[in-house]
């Protein structure tokens, strides 16, 4: 038996490339795959014997025994694809692949970063805010509604400007291409369309700077994000060229709250966003269980090494 790390992600994820590169000098084997590889480039042979799955995953280059997989790095793999089938048949095949391949993988006797079921449950922003507050982290006053009148009433109650951000994916596909929806200030006189679906409104918290906090196990890597444009001060993701980064120490009360949050939601990895107010108070905004981090990786912020070492250690125990 050779303890092995399974890496499951799309082919163009920079962070995952860095993790695999970091593992290349290890004596722990790595098997990388994408769910979209199945069934055309990835084969599954799995038997359940005495309650355990045995068999292999294999591609044109190599194979791995299911029983050897002791650590799994699961990020954002691609959707199953069946271009040769009609849409109705492809829909059926995707469901079978999800339950079959996905079910076997999720049943492995391995440690996960993060288990797909845990990551999926942790995506819900309303639960994130409730969990963060229950762990002692400060959170902004928030409204979720499809009522424009309720949004105006909320603004009156909080006596502060409001911002809005997408509850689901921030990317919307149009006939003319894809549009990214950034955090923006709310114009209370232009709320048409709010009734179509759920919207999130929050008080605009006074901001000294923001922090991207990457959690790997018990370790918190905090990075100060200094924005030098108006767009970046509202949402730093809208103007990366206007940003400066600086590693900073994470306050002890934030570490305790973050660890409680991660334990409550059974996560090993998360990318958290905080606002640090002018008075120094840290305010939790959200936590992405598969948030990106590659652009922050450096000798001073060794995120890839932290992830790789965690996966390696799981295979050595």
C-alpha positions, 0 to 999 in steps of 0.5 A: 500500500502506498499512501497517495494524495488525490487532487481534484480540480479543473486544469487551469487553476493556478493555486492547485498548480502551485500545490502540485508543484510543491508536492513534486519534491515529496515522496508521497505520490499525487494523482490529479484529475478533473471530474470532467475527465470522466468517462472519456479520459478517466476510468473508475473500477470500484467494488464494495467489499465489507463496507469498503470501496476497493478498485482503481481510478485510472487515466492514460498515464497511471492509476491509483488504488482507491484504498491508497488515497489518504488525502484529498485536495478538492477545489473547483472541478469542472462539470461532467461533459457528454457532448456526444449525447442529446441534452436529455441523455447528457442530463441523465448521464451527468446525474449517474456520474455525479452519484457514481463517481462522486459517491465513491470518492466521497466515501473514501477513507481519507481526509479532505480539504474540503469534503464536497458536502461540507464545502457545498453547505458552507457556500450559503452566505446567510449561514456564514453570517450566523455561524461567524456571529455565534463564534464571537466575530462581528458581522454587519447588519444584513437584509436578504429580501426580494422587496424594494420597500423592505430594502428602503425600510432597512436603510432607514433603520440602520441609518447608513448607506447600503451595499449589495453583493451577489448571493450566488455566483458573481458571474452572469453569462449574457449573449454578449459575454460574461459579466462580473457582479461586484459589490456596489453601493445601493441607489434606493431610487433604482431598485427595479428588479429586486422582486425577481429573486433574493438580494443581499443588502448590508450596511456599509461598514467604515473601512480602514482597510480589508483583510483576506484571511486564508485558513489552512487547518489551525493556521491563519494567514492574514493579508492586509489589502490596501486599495488605491482607487475608488472602485477597489475601496468598494470591492478590491476584486474590481481593480487588482492593479490598484492594490498593495498587499502586506502580511499582518498578524491575526489578532488572538480573538479573531483566531479563536473565532475563525477556528470555532467557525471552521470547526462548526462547519467542518472545514479545513480550508477557507478564504475569509474576507474582513473589514478592519474599521478605523477603530481597529475592529475586525468585521467578518464579511464572508468565507469562501470554502474554495476561495482563490489565493494563488496571487497572494502566494509568496515566501512571506505568505507561503500558502501553497506550502502550507496546503501541501504540508498539510496533505503530506502530513495526513499521508504520513500518520 
